Structures are given as structure tokens and as C-alpha cells.
């Protein structure tokens, strides 16, 4: 465990995985982490950071192998997978319309 700014804790595993816990609601965050592990084996995946600091949300930083696989899959399925229009920038929309 590592204390961060005298406010919160990070769990650091031997594998290098870092789990960032919130300032308050630590028990609830650990229950959430346990649920992700039980259902999805999250701690066993190629992830370097699991951020649980925002209640009800999780953010992940992928490891190198997972990042490469994700990028390769995104390139491979570019014509199939469209970004969520709600989150697309105007530049992305313009580039997509030129490509079509």
C-alpha cells in the first residue's frame, strides 16, 4: 500500500498493478473491485492501473500488450466500429464524412 498526499491509498501489487482508492468510501470501492474480479477476472488481465476514485465509475490503463491488441482491433474493424456520435468531435465527423 502507498499513501498518496496524506489523503488516500493506492494498492500496489507485485505484478506492478496499481489500484487507486478514493479518499472516502474505501470499503465500497473494495467491494466493487472484488465484484469486478469475481465476474471479469479484472486483476488477472493486462491492466496497469485501476482507478476507483470516482464512486460508481472505473477507469483502466491498459498494459502494453492490451494497448497493442486494442489498437490493432480498432484498425482492423474501422469500417465496422463507428465512434459514439455523442462523443465525436466536429473534426472526427468531418474526417469521417470525407472518407465516405
Backbone as CSV, one residue per row, in Angstrom:
resi,resn,N_x,N_y,N_z,CA_x,CA_y,CA_z,C_x,C_y,C_z
1,UNK,0.841,-1.179,0.000,0.000,0.000,0.000,0.885,1.241,0.000
2,UNK,0.395,2.278,-0.636,1.120,3.539,-0.696,0.152,4.673,-0.366
3,UNK,0.559,5.532,0.550,-0.257,6.676,0.933,-0.003,7.788,-0.081
4,UNK,-1.072,8.390,-0.580,-0.961,9.429,-1.601,-1.457,10.746,-1.006
5,UNK,-0.539,11.696,-0.858,-0.882,13.046,-0.411,-1.587,13.123,0.929
6,UNK,-1.310,12.191,1.818,-1.972,12.156,3.126,-3.486,12.186,3.012
7,UNK,-4.020,11.692,1.882,-5.470,11.723,1.676,-6.052,10.358,1.365
8,UNK,-5.339,9.559,0.579,-5.908,8.303,0.115,-4.805,7.271,-0.063
9,UNK,-5.218,6.045,-0.407,-4.281,4.943,-0.560,-4.335,4.369,-1.969
10,UNK,-3.192,3.852,-2.407,-3.105,3.030,-3.615,-2.669,1.636,-3.182
11,UNK,-3.266,0.626,-3.780,-2.805,-0.748,-3.595,-1.842,-1.039,-4.733
12,UNK,-0.653,-1.510,-4.414,0.340,-1.812,-5.443,0.678,-3.298,-5.342
13,UNK,0.404,-4.019,-6.412,0.618,-5.455,-6.441,2.037,-5.770,-6.917
14,UNK,2.517,-6.973,-6.607,3.843,-7.391,-7.059,3.971,-7.333,-8.575
15,UNK,2.884,-7.530,-9.281,2.898,-7.504,-10.746,3.091,-6.095,-11.300
16,UNK,2.970,-5.066,-10.424,3.075,-3.683,-10.866,1.721,-3.012,-10.998
17,UNK,0.642,-3.791,-10.932,-0.706,-3.238,-10.993,-0.920,-2.282,-9.826
18,UNK,-1.505,-1.125,-10.126,-1.819,-0.125,-9.103,-3.325,0.091,-9.088
19,UNK,-3.932,-0.044,-7.906,-5.360,0.212,-7.735,-5.483,1.493,-6.921
20,UNK,-6.054,2.515,-7.528,-6.202,3.819,-6.872,-7.542,3.860,-6.142
21,UNK,-7.472,3.996,-4.829,-8.666,4.023,-3.993,-9.088,5.460,-3.706
22,UNK,-10.374,5.679,-3.427,-10.854,7.038,-3.142,-10.485,7.477,-1.727
23,UNK,-10.627,8.776,-1.464,-10.394,9.309,-0.114,-11.393,8.747,0.870
24,UNK,-12.660,8.719,0.478,-13.697,8.158,1.334,-14.448,7.105,0.542
25,UNK,-15.077,6.194,1.240,-15.775,5.109,0.558,-14.845,3.994,0.125
26,UNK,-13.759,3.791,0.871,-12.769,2.773,0.515,-13.387,1.374,0.538
27,UNK,-14.180,1.100,1.581,-14.795,-0.229,1.689,-15.682,-0.515,0.477
28,UNK,-16.453,0.461,0.062,-17.333,0.296,-1.095,-16.506,0.078,-2.368
29,UNK,-15.390,0.795,-2.501,-14.522,0.626,-3.672,-13.921,-0.781,-3.687
30,UNK,-13.559,-1.299,-2.516,-13.001,-2.653,-2.451,-14.058,-3.705,-2.773
31,UNK,-15.291,-3.473,-2.366,-16.388,-4.374,-2.738,-16.562,-4.357,-4.255
32,UNK,-16.508,-3.174,-4.847,-16.624,-3.037,-6.304,-15.481,-3.787,-6.997
33,UNK,-14.259,-3.629,-6.490,-13.100,-4.319,-7.065,-13.278,-5.829,-6.967
34,UNK,-13.752,-6.296,-5.829,-13.994,-7.728,-5.647,-15.037,-8.237,-6.639
35,UNK,-16.064,-7.447,-6.879,-17.101,-7.827,-7.838,-16.516,-7.921,-9.247
36,UNK,-15.698,-6.931,-9.632,-15.059,-6.975,-10.960,-14.151,-8.194,-11.082
37,UNK,-13.465,-8.539,-10.002,-12.589,-9.706,-10.036,-13.407,-10.983,-10.152
38,UNK,-14.488,-11.083,-9.390,-15.328,-12.284,-9.424,-15.973,-12.489,-10.782
39,UNK,-16.473,-11.417,-11.357,-17.217,-11.520,-12.610,-16.338,-11.492,-13.854
40,UNK,-15.273,-10.688,-13.827,-14.480,-10.448,-15.045,-12.999,-10.767,-14.920
41,UNK,-12.565,-11.248,-13.757,-11.145,-11.533,-13.503,-10.275,-10.333,-13.868
42,UNK,-10.711,-9.149,-13.459,-10.040,-7.903,-13.827,-8.585,-7.861,-13.380
43,UNK,-8.296,-8.368,-12.190,-6.928,-8.319,-11.669,-5.984,-9.239,-12.436
44,UNK,-6.533,-10.160,-13.197,-5.722,-11.110,-13.965,-5.470,-10.644,-15.396
45,UNK,-6.018,-9.514,-15.768,-5.892,-9.019,-17.138,-4.688,-8.088,-17.286
46,UNK,-4.368,-7.742,-18.534,-3.232,-6.863,-18.819,-3.651,-5.402,-18.589
47,UNK,-3.672,-5.024,-17.313,-4.054,-3.688,-16.899,-2.972,-3.197,-15.929
48,UNK,-2.553,-1.942,-16.073,-1.520,-1.419,-15.183,-2.085,-0.541,-14.080
49,UNK,-3.242,0.109,-14.325,-3.867,0.963,-13.317,-5.381,0.730,-13.338
50,UNK,-5.939,0.570,-12.145,-7.392,0.520,-11.967,-7.738,1.693,-11.060
51,UNK,-8.477,2.638,-11.588,-8.815,3.859,-10.849,-10.257,3.755,-10.340
52,UNK,-10.396,3.686,-9.023,-11.713,3.584,-8.391,-12.033,4.836,-7.581
53,UNK,-11.374,5.950,-7.893,-11.532,7.154,-7.080,-12.886,7.832,-7.222
54,UNK,-13.579,7.623,-8.337,-14.895,8.227,-8.536,-15.941,7.147,-8.266
55,UNK,-16.796,7.347,-7.261,-17.796,6.325,-6.916,-18.678,5.965,-8.115
56,UNK,-18.855,4.659,-8.312,-19.716,4.182,-9.393,-19.056,4.142,-10.754
57,UNK,-17.784,4.542,-10.840,-17.066,4.540,-12.115,-15.747,3.807,-11.947
58,UNK,-15.242,3.301,-13.056,-13.931,2.667,-13.053,-13.186,3.141,-14.300
59,UNK,-11.906,3.429,-14.134,-11.055,3.793,-15.272,-9.879,2.827,-15.274
60,UNK,-9.488,2.402,-16.451,-8.398,1.442,-16.591,-7.307,2.003,-17.478
61,UNK,-6.073,1.678,-17.149,-4.957,1.936,-18.053,-4.462,0.567,-18.491
62,UNK,-4.533,0.328,-19.787,-4.152,-0.964,-20.328,-2.645,-1.151,-20.317
63,UNK,-2.222,-2.403,-20.207,-0.818,-2.745,-20.345,-0.418,-2.682,-21.803
64,UNK,0.868,-2.869,-22.085,1.375,-2.736,-23.459,0.724,-3.721,-24.433
65,UNK,0.603,-4.969,-24.028,0.037,-5.985,-24.916,-1.430,-5.669,-25.213
66,UNK,-2.183,-5.290,-24.201,-3.603,-4.964,-24.377,-3.772,-3.709,-25.233
67,UNK,-2.892,-2.708,-25.046,-2.966,-1.494,-25.868,-2.753,-1.816,-27.338
68,UNK,-1.763,-2.673,-27.607,-1.476,-3.043,-28.995,-2.642,-3.826,-29.590
69,UNK,-3.185,-4.761,-28.832,-4.312,-5.552,-29.323,-5.522,-4.663,-29.588
70,UNK,-5.764,-3.704,-28.706,-6.898,-2.791,-28.878,-6.701,-1.929,-30.124
71,UNK,-5.485,-1.401,-30.307,-5.192,-0.570,-31.485,-5.325,-1.382,-32.768
72,UNK,-4.802,-2.614,-32.764,-4.902,-3.476,-33.944,-6.356,-3.791,-34.272
73,UNK,-7.141,-4.078,-33.247,-8.553,-4.390,-33.457,-9.303,-3.173,-33.981
74,UNK,-8.958,-2.011,-33.465,-9.608,-0.779,-33.914,-9.308,-0.526,-35.395
75,UNK,-8.050,-0.739,-35.816,-7.683,-0.565,-37.226,-8.395,-1.586,-38.101
76,UNK,-8.416,-2.827,-37.621,-8.995,-3.922,-38.386,-10.493,-3.721,-38.604
77,UNK,-11.179,-3.216,-37.610,-12.635,-3.070,-37.666,-13.068,-1.625,-37.857
78,UNK,-12.206,-0.798,-38.418,-12.510,0.625,-38.558,-13.797,0.857,-39.345
79,UNK,-14.012,0.086,-40.386,-15.210,0.285,-41.201,-16.471,-0.213,-40.493
80,UNK,-16.318,-1.061,-39.495,-17.467,-1.607,-38.766,-17.769,-0.787,-37.522
81,UNK,-16.733,-0.499,-36.755,-16.910,0.178,-35.475,-16.927,1.678,-35.701
82,UNK,-18.027,2.294,-35.422,-18.145,3.746,-35.531,-18.116,4.307,-34.124
83,UNK,-17.510,5.460,-33.951,-17.500,6.103,-32.645,-18.897,6.534,-32.251
84,UNK,-19.118,6.669,-30.992,-20.401,7.151,-30.488,-20.537,8.608,-30.909
85,UNK,-21.538,8.908,-31.695,-21.727,10.256,-32.243,-21.789,11.303,-31.141
86,UNK,-22.264,10.892,-29.988,-22.383,11.825,-28.865,-21.010,12.329,-28.410
87,UNK,-19.974,11.503,-28.613,-18.642,11.854,-28.144,-17.688,12.247,-29.260
88,UNK,-18.145,12.230,-30.491,-17.286,12.597,-31.606,-17.088,14.100,-31.658
89,UNK,-15.876,14.499,-31.987,-15.619,15.921,-32.187,-16.026,16.297,-33.600
90,UNK,-16.151,17.581,-33.860,-16.518,18.023,-35.203,-15.440,17.624,-36.212
91,UNK,-14.180,17.619,-35.802,-13.092,17.214,-36.692,-13.229,15.736,-37.066
92,UNK,-13.612,14.899,-36.087,-13.804,13.485,-36.373,-14.974,13.277,-37.335
93,UNK,-16.045,14.014,-37.136,-17.198,13.903,-38.029,-16.829,14.334,-39.443
94,UNK,-16.056,15.419,-39.567,-15.647,15.919,-40.889,-14.746,14.899,-41.576
95,UNK,-13.812,14.312,-40.840,-12.905,13.314,-41.418,-13.688,12.085,-41.864
96,UNK,-14.674,11.680,-41.067,-15.486,10.519,-41.424,-16.309,10.792,-42.670
97,UNK,-16.870,11.976,-42.797,-17.693,12.285,-43.975,-16.840,12.370,-45.234
98,UNK,-15.574,12.848,-45.127,-14.674,12.880,-46.288,-14.305,11.470,-46.726
99,UNK,-14.138,10.561,-45.758,-13.749,9.191,-46.073,-14.848,8.460,-46.823
100,UNK,-16.089,8.857,-46.609,-17.204,8.181,-47.266,-17.406,8.801,-48.584
